[in-house]
Amino acid sequence: MSSRDSSEEPEDEGRRTFLKFLGALGVAAVSVGVLRGAVQNIIPRVQGSSSSGYPTLQLVLSSGSPVKTSDLVVNNPKIVLFNYPLLSDPNFLLRLGDSSNRDVAIDPATVKIPETGKTFTSPGGVGPYRSVVASSAICEHLGCKPPQLRFHPPSDSSFPGKLHCDCHGSTYDPYRGFAVVTGPTHKPQPNIVLKYDSSADTYSVVSMVGPTIFGQPSNLSGGTPFPSGAKSTTVTIQEAA
Amino acid sequence: MPGKNMIEEIMNRPQPLPRVVPDYMRKRGGLWYWTGAMVMIAFLYEALTGIILLLFYSPASAYKSTTDFVADIPFGSVILTTHLYGAYAMIVLLYVHMLRSLFVGAYKRPREMQWLLGVLLLLLTIGVAYFGYSMVGDALAVNAEDVGKGIASGFPVIGWWLALVFFGSSPEQLYTRFLGWHIILAGAILILFAVHFFLAEYNTIMPRVDSEHGKAPHIDREDPSYKPWYPYNLLYMLQLTFLVIGLIIIIPSIVALIPNVPVLFSPFPQAAPGTAAAASLPPYPPWFLLFIYKELDFSLAAAWGPFWGSVVFLGAPLLYLAALPWLDRGDSLKMVHRKNTVAFGIMGIFYLAWLSLWGAVEPGIPIPTWEWLAFFFAVGLGVYLPTHFVLTRIERGTLKIGSPGRFALSLGMLALTSFGSGFLIMASLATGSATSTISMILLLMSMAISLTVAVAYLRGVLPLQIGQPEGRRLRGKTYTFIGSVYTFAGIAILGVMLAITPNSIYNNSLYGVGLGLLFLIAFGLLRLYRSFAYGE
């Protein structure tokens, strides 16, 4: 300030105004940058009606190759499982057949939820024979898992063609959207919506319908999620023992 | 003058707010007087980005909502990574602020209460950072949760209660609690900071120690020559804000563009717990807690449990800091009259740095008694004796340091580079990648340079500082030229930024780099204007 010459004063004033203008321009540039980022950021993402947050995962074998129809055994007495929609949620993968192990086409059915009296429509079977269905493998009654809860093939002497839980005796019908057959459960099993690609003979999991998986606040929370970017879920097979 | 009853004084005779400050606080080197302000700027940045994050965070699916925010929401990655690095900046600045206050003796009367609140704010900040870090819900967060729970539940008698209060009783409650405590502690920081700030105004700024005879109570007697707050200080604060926020935005944005950043400094959420990728993650806490993790590996903490380990290794230093104004009651603010405080301060820096380094290199590896005792003893003695030696020599006048400021700066560089090269030596011994070896050599070279410079200052080889040059002024045309170049660059950057589509982390980070540059340009323009118009 002291070194400023009085003879330079008029020129300095103009320069000062110019610098002030540049400073204001700089601050304005910052504001525009911040505002664009912040405004665009806080707009919530509109969920597509089809995706609604569920990941689409291809079913693969432990070898990593996609599951083909021939990998699935009709009325398999072993327990075939895959995880969905969270890594900690096991589900049954069933290829349903009649008592002589011929594929049975499963039609979409209206399934009643006794607890609330409401209904939902099950997705029905997929695959070349429309015989492949899937449901949560966590019992809706009190959360028992396989092998307590398992599918009994139609040839079984006890509970033929039903999902039965050894813990408290709940029974579900996989041929009709995993509807409640006998209590104590008040809810059918949550159904998994599968998609079959007939050209490649591969299966994907796309979403779920029905009640919420037992013990979770919602199907997509309350457990361990898949790592982001996951493209597949692995099918595991265990003995019914 | 601070009276007997501080509350009465403050309430009945409110101080002018904000106070005017001497000119040297806004000139070269004046940044040291604003370390507290910089902490506050970082805190404000955290609050603003935190509010945005609050709109998206869902405790019921902590990890998924966080990774979705980073991957899918426009500019989400910029906001989350800068929120993280803003917290880092706040912690670093807080340490700087505390250490500066310690070394200049700002804890002495009349500022004891201010200092005590500061120690409390340090604890709260580490707490809020811990909860924030854990909210991500990745494998590291689960690890941090385990350790935190272990410490909390080890509290005698009420441990189970503390664990329930802080962590909830079920996994579903965990992240709701984390979110709650993160916000509660941030609110507590805001309130305590307000008191801390008001006390600072009440006790006046701490003037240059060499301006008076350096005796407590060292307070600023306002001078009619002090310039008014508006516009001088306002523009300075604005300039400081642009600098701090610019750095907070640009650093993580650049880090985000670099592939394979080590886990400790990665600005992104890590793998989900229970996945294969999580198993290969080292059991790291956030870097600012590494020292506690390492101390929990010591045989003592292992034998007594994590709670008593933390009490000994974290509680004791905090207690020492809190009690410092009453332990060091002398009047003199000169370092030569506060040899122990200075020595313990430097010791603290070394312990903090080396324990953190140790924790980074050997996370979770148990340390036998002799080893950690030897560590504390060797570092303690290795700092204590030289500090006393040097300070005694200075007191007797047999040793003269020409420009203490620059000497301290070169010492700081020395500490930083030796710390960094120690880290990289261990890293290249462990993995031996070419990058770490090259950076190690570069760091060792800069370490040697800082050592030479420090010794040169000590021996009086380098020219002594001859008075501070009055705010260097350039020619009028130069101002116009530099200002125009800055502004033009800024507008060009803004143009590029507006063309960026925020559909990938890469693009987001580019936007972040641009935004950081804009802040720094605005900082430069304000600096230029202040220099031209006010000669500051």
Interface residues (C-beta under 8 A of the other chain):
Chain A: M1 S2 S3 R4 E8 E11 D12 R15 R16 F18 L19 K20 L22 G23 L25 G26 V27 A29 V30 V32 G33 V34 R36 G37 A38 Q40 N41 I42 I43 P44 R45 L87 S88 P217 S218 L220 S221 G222 T224 P225 F226 P227 S228 G229
Chain B: I52 L55 S58 A60 S61 Y63 K64 T67 D68 A71 D72 I73 P74 F75 G76 V78 I79 P171 E172 L238 F242 A271 A272 P273 G274 T275 A277 R473 G476 Y479 T480 G483 S484 Y486 T487 G490 I491 I493 L494 M497 L498 P502 Y511 G514 L515 L518 F519 I521 A522 G524 L525 L526 L528 Y529 F532 A533 Y534 G535
